[in-house]
Amino acid sequence: MGDVDSSPVDADPDPDPGRIARTPEPPYTAVIFTSLHSGNADGYARMATRMFRLASEQPGYLGHESVSEREAGITVSYWTDHTTAAAWKQVAEHLVAQQRGQDVWYADYAVRIATVERDYTRADSVTSNTGASGGNQG
Amino acid sequence: MGDVDSSPVDADPDPDPGRIARTPEPPYTAVIFTSLHSGNADGYARMATRMFRLASEQPGYLGHESVSEREAGITVSYWTDHTTAAAWKQVAEHLVAQQRGQDVWYADYAVRIATVERDYTRADSVTSNTGASGGNQG
């Protein structure tokens, strides 16, 4: 390992891409996007970076989490409500990316629009486990 | 359980682990589990395989999707309702796995319990795009 990984290509503009989103108290909207990759990833990484940045500029955007394997990926984006999530779907540049996704990158995908009603983190669990058992079961 | 668990290493019992779940018409419950890996994966793969199998035997289980990178993972499990999802959280063997996850495998994680109100797949989008535009915006 040299000094740092000053990776020339992936100058990632997002300091924390796809890690755990810091969302507010529920309720809020989650859009769960599960995809099977076609095997043709030409231009995909560039588009993904661009779309995450564009999404983050939209009204109602709360954050996103994204994990990808060779064959499949899951991206969850969080929004204040269904209206802002739906508005993002209609943003012009995003429409183009969706169409290209359909045509080129994805063998299949599913989109699920959901209302998050409860959430907790590792820190919450550790706290609840040291206190009363049963924890934050809602 | 008789002489199960004879799987020495990765004799994957799940023919389609973590691909796109075939869920029924909404509404149903999604449990979104996002994790940051600690770097210690000892026993993790075995536990994960075992937990997916055990989950699939629980009342109300509809399917799951799971994608993992070196540093992070997202698993979404689908349930008929919040009650069956909460019951799974309390299954004894799962509790042990959760505790071990907290102690060993995960640097951090978030769990979000959500109601899926709308969903569509690639096939739906292709259909709607060839028909009227605007599609299944809900």
Interface residues (C-beta under 8 A of the other chain):
Chain A: G18 R19 I20 A21 T23 P26 A30 I32 T34 L36 E65 S66 V67 S68 E69 A72 G73 I74 V76 H82 A86 K89 Q90 Q98 Q99 Q102 Y106 D108 Y109 A110 V111 R112 I113 A114 T115 V116 E117 R118 D119 Y120 T121 R122 A123 S125 V126 N129 Q137 G138
Chain B: G18 R19 I20 A21 T23 P26 A30 I32 T34 L36 E65 S66 V67 S68 E69 A72 G73 I74 V76 H82 A86 K89 Q90 Q98 Q99 Q102 Y106 D108 Y109 A110 V111 R112 I113 A114 T115 V116 E117 R118 D119 Y120 T121 R122 A123 S125 V126 N129 Q137 G138
